[in-house]
Amino acid sequence: MKHGKVMNVAMVGVGGFGAYRRARMRETGLFRIVAAYDINKAALEQCREEDGAAPASCYEELLETPNVEAIFISTGAKFHAAQAIAAMKRGLHVFVEKPLCATPQEMKQLLSLQKKTGVVVGCGHHDHAHDAASVTIKRMIEKGAFGKIATFEKTTAHSGGLRIKPGDWRGDPRKNPGGMLFQCGVHGIHELMFYFGPICAVECMMRYDVHTTLTADVAHCILEFSSGLVGVLSAYHVTPYRHTFNIYGTKLNLYVDARYFDEGTRYLIQPCRDNKKEEQKALRISGKTDICGNIRSFYNAVRAGHEPYPSLKDGARAVAVVFAAEESAKTGRKTRVPAIS
């Protein structure tokens, strides 16, 4: 695909995950970071050396950078909404990392402002439409390879919560609702909706007493989809790293197991043979994965004036489930998830 001119952008949050995002931007050749801001001066200097970005003294100064089309926001989640809103009010397109925002009020404000301004907003969720494994699984679902899907189980876990100290924003339920469900569970929610469609309701139980923070240490969610499918999403940040995903169908099961970053991910399928011993074998994954797919989509959306994937609405759909889950945990009742269209 032939692209147009390179897009001049400004960026806030250039260290940590921001450094990863900058590397992907360079990989595409579609973006030029002309100015940047970060409270970490070393990271800001590294961005200047690697990308040629002029350092700004504050975010407000960054927003005044002339001749930029968009802002990339790779800061902590507690800053996402305010920084995106400030950029949108200036008519700038925005690419913001996930989770999109920390409260339902912020979510509504972002959606309303995008509708009012018409700017393109991309969200830093994984682009499952250009992920070989995700596309393979989705095609299997669409072709009926699983038979009728009975349910699924998805778990996302790591020990990062044990490093949260009193006063850290990740330990503040106003900034990190649902704990691990907010931090990493939104990845799983976004992925599940790629496979199964909209989530309409959630029932959730949370546990808060494993670590010293005020956020949830454990969350178990029963998710109900508009299709009628129900399944379980579990999230905890006080145990060793483990990410698993199982689909259970009348013809076939799928087992996905990501034990750690350097071990890769195993995909196994198991046929149903009248309750006899069932052989497991590796799932054959076809196609290629574009790890830059989300920012390529953002670039193309700005140039063509259409919706990117993942979009602001995709990010909102994911956090809306988190907000509903926390309400369910507090009230002890099933909570409806608002439709976002």
N, C-alpha and C positions, 0 to 999 in steps of 0.2 A: 504494500500500500504506500503510495507516494504522499508524503506529508508536506504541509506548508512550512512557513518560516518558523524558526525557533521562537519559543515563547519566553519572554522576559518575565521572571517572577522574583518575588521576595520571599524570604523564609524565616520563620521564628522557631527556635528549638532545633539546633543543628548538631548537637552531640547526642550520644546514646542512640535511640532508635532513629533520631533525625539523621545521624551519619549513615545509617542503612538506607534511609529514604533518599538521601543525596546521591549515594552510589547508584541506586536504581535510576534516578533522574539522569545521571551521566550516561548510564548504559543505553538509555533510549535515544539520546542525542536530540531530544525534543525541547529541552528546557535550558535556560541560562539563568542561574541565580545571581542577580545583579546586586542584591543587598540582603543582609541577614542580621538577626539579633538573637542573642542568647545570654543568659546571666553568667554562663560559664565562659570566661574570656579565652581559655585555652581552646575550647571547641570552636569558638568564633574565629580564632586565628587559623585553626585548621581548615575551616570552611573557606576562609580567604585564600589560603594556599592552594587548596584542592579545586575550588570552584571560581575563584576570582571575585567573590562577593565582598562588596564594601560593607564594613561593620557599621551598624546603627547603634546609637547609645540607649535606645529604648524602643518599645513596640510602637508608640505613637509616631516616633521619627521614622520607623520602618514603613509605616502606612503612608507616609508622605513621599516615599521614593517615586520619582517621576518615571514615566514610560514603562510601568510594569502592568501586566494584565491580571495577575493572580497572586495570591498569598498561599504558601504552603505552611500548615500549622502542625508541628511535630513536638509540641510541648506536653506536659502532663495533662491528664484528662480534666482536672479541675479548671484549667484555663481555656479549654476548647471553645465553649459556647461564647464567652465574652470576647475572645479574640476573633472568632468567626463573625460574630455580629458586627463588631467594629469594622472589619474589612468589607463585609457586605454593604454596610451603610455608605461606604465610599465607592460602591459600584465595582468592587474587585471580585473576580471569581475566586473560589476558595477550595482548596483541598485540605481536609482536616482529618487527622488520625482518629481511630476509634479508641474507647467508646466516645460517641458523638457528644454527649452532654450528661450532666449528673442529676437533673431534675425534670419532671414533666413540664414545668413552666418554661425552662430553657428550650426544651424540645419544641413546644408550641411556638415560642418566639422565633426560633430558627426557621421553622416551616413557613410561618406567616411572612417573615422578612424575605425569604427567597421568592415567595409568590409575588410580593410587592415589587422587588427589585429586578427579578428575572435573571439574576446572575446564576452561573453554573456552580454547583457545590458537589464535590466528590468526597467520599468517605473512605478512609484507609483500611476498610475490610478487605479480605482476600477476594480476588476476582475468580470465583469458581467457574465462570463461563469460559475461562482460558486455563483451567487446571485439569490436566489429563485424568487424574484419578476421579475428581468430582464429576467430570463430564461422562466418564465411563460408568460410574454408579448411577447417575441420573438417566442415562440411556437404558440401563438395565431395568430401572424402575418403570420407565415409560413403555418398554417392550414387554413388561410382565414377567421378567426373568425370576422374580422372587415369588411369583404367584400373587396371592393377596397378602399384602404386608400386614402382619398382626400388630407389631409394635417395634420400638427401637429403644436402645439404651446408649446414652452418650455421657462420658465422664471426662472432665478436665480438672487436672490437679497438679500442683507443685508446692514447694515449701517456701515461696517468697513471702507469705504472710508472717512467717516466724521472724523475719527481719524488720517488720514494721515496728517502729518505736512510738511511744506516746508523743503526740504532736504532729506526726507525719500525716499528710492528707489522705493517704491510703487507709489510715485507721479512723477516718472521720466519716461516719455514715451519711453526712450531708454531701460529701464529695465523692464517696465510694459506696453507693448503695448496693447492698447484696454482696460486698466483698469480692470474692473470686468470681461470682456470677457476673459482676460488672466488669472486672478486669479482663477475664478470659472467656467467661461464659457467653459474652456477646458474640465471640467468634463462632462458637457452636450454634447459637441461635441463628445467626446469619447463614451458616452452612445448612442447617436443617430446613430453613425456609427455601433455600435453593432447590433442595430435593423434594420437599413435601408441600410447599405453598404456605399461605398465611397461617399464623398461630392466632387463635381466637380467644383462648382462655388458659389460665394456669392455676394450679394448686401447688402451694409450696410450703415446706417446713425448713427452718433455718436454726442453726446452733451457733451461739455467740461466746461460749465459755471455754473454748480450747486454748485460745491465746488471749493476750491482754488488750486487744483493740476492741472498739465498740462496733465494728463491722462484723458481718456474718463470717464465721470460720468454715461453716458447712452449709450447703444449700441443696436440697433435693426438690426438683420441680417435676410435676406431671403436666406435660404440655398437651393441649388439645388443639388440633388443626381444623380449619374450615372443612376439610374433607371428611372429618370424623376420626381420623387417626389419632391415637394417644400414645405417648411415649415418655421416657424419663430422661431428664438432663440433671446431672449432679456436678457440683463444683466445690472444691475445697483448696485452700492455699496453705495448709498446715501439714501436708504429707509429701512424700517423695514425688518427683515428676512422673506423670502418667496421663496419657490421653488415649481413650478408647472409644470406639463407635461400633455398635452392633445393630444390624437390621435382621429381624426375624420374619420370615415369610412362609407360606404354605408349601412352596417348592424349594426354597433356597434361603440359607442364612449367609450374612456377610459379617466378618470379624476384622476390624481395623484396629491396629495396636501400634501406637507411637510411644516407645519407652523412653527415649531421650534423643536429643538433637543429632548426635553423631551415630546413632544406631539406625536411623531411617525409620520408615513406616512399613509394617507388614499388612498385606491385604489377603485374607483367606476367605474362600467360599466353601460352603458345606451343603450338599443336596439333601433333600428329605426323601428317605426310602422306607416308608412304613415303620418308623421307629426302630429300624435296625441300625447297626453300627454304620456311621456315616463318615465317609472319607473327606478330609479337608485338603484343599489344594489352593495354590496361589492364584489370585485373580490376575488375569492378563489385562494390563492397562494399556490402552492405545492412545495415540495422539501425543502432543507436546504441551508442556506447561510454560506459560509466560509469566514469570514472577513480577514483571513490570506491567501486567495487564491493567491494573486499576489506574495507574497514572497515564498509560496510553489512552485508556477510555476517557479520562478526564480531559486530556489534550484534544482528542477528537471531538468531544462534546462542546468544548469552548469554540473550536474552529467551525463546527457545523451547527451549533445552537440547539443541540438535543440533550437528552438526559444521559449522564454517565452511568457506568456500573462499576462498583457500588456507588450509589447516589446518596444525597442527603436523606431521602426517604428510606433507603435501605438501612442507613445508620439509625434513623429514628425508629424503624420497625423493630430493630434489635433491642435498643434501650427501653422501648415501650414494654417489652416482655419482662425485662428486669424490674421496671417500676411496678408492674402488676404482680410479679412474684413477691416482691417485698411487702406489698399491701396484703397479699394473701397470707404471708407468714405472720403478719401482725394481727390480722383479723380472724385467721383460722377458716377462711371461706375461699371458695373458688372465685377468681377475679377475672373479669373480662378484659381483653386486650383491645384497645381502640384501633380501629382500622385506619390505616394511613394510605391515602391514594392521591 
